Amino acid sequence: MTRWRWAAAGVLVPATAVAVLAWPRTEGSATETAEAYLSAWSAGDYAGMRALVDGPPADFERRHRELFDGLRLDTAAFAMHRTGGVFAATPEDLGYATFTARLTGPGPDLDYEGTLNLVERDGRWKVAWTPATIHPDLRPGRTLVLDLGADEDVPLLAADGSPLASPADLVTALKRRYVDLLHVPNVAKISLYVSGRPLKTLAERGAATREPFRTTLDPRLTAAAAKALATERGPAALVAVRVSTGEILAVAGNRAPYDQAMKRLHPFAAGGIRVKSLGLDAPVNPGIPASSAKTAAGEARVSVLSVAGMAAAAAGGLWQPPRLVGADHVPAVGRCGGCRTRRR
């Protein structure tokens, strides 16, 4: 007859030999190791990082210092990427953890995602380090390099996409007004080099990363206007405005086009009709400094731009503030913006 006896857990088991296998316990978790490694990396604690690596190379700390110093970094921040959900896989399940990195300095910011491979060694979770742990594109013989260059200018374009070169004084005024958009100081890029030669650019700060700055000027119409005024003996200026949008299509003058057509106020005679009653004093802001009109000591003075704007409003029945650049670059121009005019 088979004999039975009670086990400590209250289950009947036969009186037979039982073998129990015990695995050595792993201290901590893969998540804790990954977080500690990334925290030490963010703090520049390379010795602390090394202690968490499985078989680190002899030049482990030097490689990290060379990267930080070579890119002239001010800060380097690393954070583990976390996934949500009850059934989300953990670094213990996957054998790796992903992280985000942000490197900042005098060059462009470098943002990327990386991977920490994790292994169990001697009862602890360790980082299985390779050069790709620093950056996924790194391999033996590859390095990240900061290239610093001269200042660059963003292309200034006419409405048709051609380079805008004239009127020269107007171009100068545009470049001065939009210097933050048109001029890029301290051009720099971070590149991946292989055996001393650039392989690809990882981050860049320069004119090539910005959209060209497009104006409303029509180069053919501007050239035709300048040619027409060239034969005038006295000072003469012209501004052409698109009736439906207020876009300035041409600015010309036989002295200094920008000053003559948009800034200077000229005597205006309208048979005793006041400038204000004509609407010529409507504020204008085409995107660069300009004048509208004023009356002083009984004398009315207006800009060519103001007259062109009101002529367009009379033709279209709606005041469209004249502008030389994209509408997103022009601030509100005041009380008459969008008001209707009465045809005569």
ChimeraX attribute file (.defattr): number of C-alpha atoms within 10 A of each C-alpha:
attribute: neighborCount
match mode: 1-to-1
recipient: residues
	/A:1	3
	/A:2	5
	/A:3	8
	/A:4	11
	/A:5	11
	/A:6	11
	/A:7	11
	/A:8	7
	/A:9	6
	/A:10	8
	/A:11	9
	/A:12	11
	/A:13	11
	/A:14	13
	/A:15	12
	/A:16	8
	/A:17	6
	/A:18	7
	/A:19	6
	/A:20	5
	/A:21	6
	/A:22	6
	/A:23	6
	/A:24	8
	/A:25	9
	/A:26	13
	/A:27	11
	/A:28	11
	/A:29	15
	/A:30	27
	/A:31	19
	/A:32	11
	/A:33	22
	/A:34	27
	/A:35	17
	/A:36	16
	/A:37	26
	/A:38	21
	/A:39	18
	/A:40	19
	/A:41	21
	/A:42	18
	/A:43	14
	/A:44	18
	/A:45	14
	/A:46	18
	/A:47	12
	/A:48	16
	/A:49	21
	/A:50	21
	/A:51	13
	/A:52	20
	/A:53	21
	/A:54	17
	/A:55	12
	/A:56	16
	/A:57	13
	/A:58	9
	/A:59	8
	/A:60	17
	/A:61	17
	/A:62	12
	/A:63	15
	/A:64	16
	/A:65	13
	/A:66	13
	/A:67	16
	/A:68	18
	/A:69	10
	/A:70	13
	/A:71	21
	/A:72	16
	/A:73	16
	/A:74	11
	/A:75	13
	/A:76	17
	/A:77	17
	/A:78	22
	/A:79	19
	/A:80	21
	/A:81	13
	/A:82	13
	/A:83	11
	/A:84	8
	/A:85	6
	/A:86	6
	/A:87	7
	/A:88	10
	/A:89	13
	/A:90	16
	/A:91	20
	/A:92	15
	/A:93	10
	/A:94	11
	/A:95	18
	/A:96	18
	/A:97	23
	/A:98	16
	/A:99	17
	/A:100	15
	/A:101	18
	/A:102	15
	/A:103	20
	/A:104	16
	/A:105	15
	/A:106	15
	/A:107	21
	/A:108	20
	/A:109	17
	/A:110	16
	/A:111	15
	/A:112	14
	/A:113	15
	/A:114	20
	/A:115	19
	/A:116	25
	/A:117	19
	/A:118	23
	/A:119	17
	/A:120	17
	/A:121	12
	/A:122	11
	/A:123	12
	/A:124	16
	/A:125	24
	/A:126	24
	/A:127	27
	/A:128	18
	/A:129	20
	/A:130	18
	/A:131	17
	/A:132	14
	/A:133	16
	/A:134	18
	/A:135	16
	/A:136	13
	/A:137	14
	/A:138	17
	/A:139	14
	/A:140	10
	/A:141	10
	/A:142	17
	/A:143	22
	/A:144	22
	/A:145	19
	/A:146	22
	/A:147	13
	/A:148	14
	/A:149	12
	/A:150	10
	/A:151	13
	/A:152	16
	/A:153	17
	/A:154	20
	/A:155	19
	/A:156	19
	/A:157	19
	/A:158	21
	/A:159	18
	/A:160	14
	/A:161	16
	/A:162	13
	/A:163	15
	/A:164	21
	/A:165	14
	/A:166	17
	/A:167	19
	/A:168	13
	/A:169	14
	/A:170	20
	/A:171	16
	/A:172	13
	/A:173	15
	/A:174	19
	/A:175	18
	/A:176	13
	/A:177	14
	/A:178	14
	/A:179	13
	/A:180	11
	/A:181	15
	/A:182	21
	/A:183	17
	/A:184	20
	/A:185	15
	/A:186	16
	/A:187	19
	/A:188	20
	/A:189	22
	/A:190	22
	/A:191	19
	/A:192	19
	/A:193	17
	/A:194	16
	/A:195	10
	/A:196	11
	/A:197	11
	/A:198	15
	/A:199	12
	/A:200	12
	/A:201	14
	/A:202	17
	/A:203	17
	/A:204	19
	/A:205	19
	/A:206	20
	/A:207	19
	/A:208	14
	/A:209	11
	/A:210	14
	/A:211	12
	/A:212	17
	/A:213	19
	/A:214	19
	/A:215	22
	/A:216	21
	/A:217	24
	/A:218	20
	/A:219	23
	/A:220	12
	/A:221	15
	/A:222	21
	/A:223	15
	/A:224	13
	/A:225	20
	/A:226	21
	/A:227	14
	/A:228	15
	/A:229	18
	/A:230	16
	/A:231	10
	/A:232	12
	/A:233	8
	/A:234	9
	/A:235	12
	/A:236	20
	/A:237	23
	/A:238	24
	/A:239	25
	/A:240	24
	/A:241	27
	/A:242	19
	/A:243	22
	/A:244	14
	/A:245	17
	/A:246	23
	/A:247	25
	/A:248	24
	/A:249	22
	/A:250	23
	/A:251	29
	/A:252	30
	/A:253	24
	/A:254	20
	/A:255	15
	/A:256	16
	/A:257	22
	/A:258	25
	/A:259	20
	/A:260	23
	/A:261	26
	/A:262	27
	/A:263	19
	/A:264	17
	/A:265	21
	/A:266	15
	/A:267	12
	/A:268	16
	/A:269	13
	/A:270	9
	/A:271	6
	/A:272	7
	/A:273	10
	/A:274	17
	/A:275	20
	/A:276	13
	/A:277	8
	/A:278	12
	/A:279	19
	/A:280	23
	/A:281	22
	/A:282	22
	/A:283	20
	/A:284	26
	/A:285	20
	/A:286	24
	/A:287	20
	/A:288	21
	/A:289	14
	/A:290	19
	/A:291	23
	/A:292	23
	/A:293	25
	/A:294	18
	/A:295	15
	/A:296	7
	/A:297	5
	/A:298	8
	/A:299	12
	/A:300	20
	/A:301	20
	/A:302	23
	/A:303	27
	/A:304	24
	/A:305	33
	/A:306	27
	/A:307	22
	/A:308	22
	/A:309	30
	/A:310	25
	/A:311	17
	/A:312	23
	/A:313	28
	/A:314	17
	/A:315	16
	/A:316	18
	/A:317	17
	/A:318	22
	/A:319	25
	/A:320	24
	/A:321	29
	/A:322	32
	/A:323	26
	/A:324	25
	/A:325	21
	/A:326	14
	/A:327	16
	/A:328	7
	/A:329	13
	/A:330	16
	/A:331	10
	/A:332	12
	/A:333	15
	/A:334	12
	/A:335	9
	/A:336	17
	/A:337	16
	/A:338	13
	/A:339	12
	/A:340	14
	/A:341	16
	/A:342	10
	/A:343	10
	/A:344	5
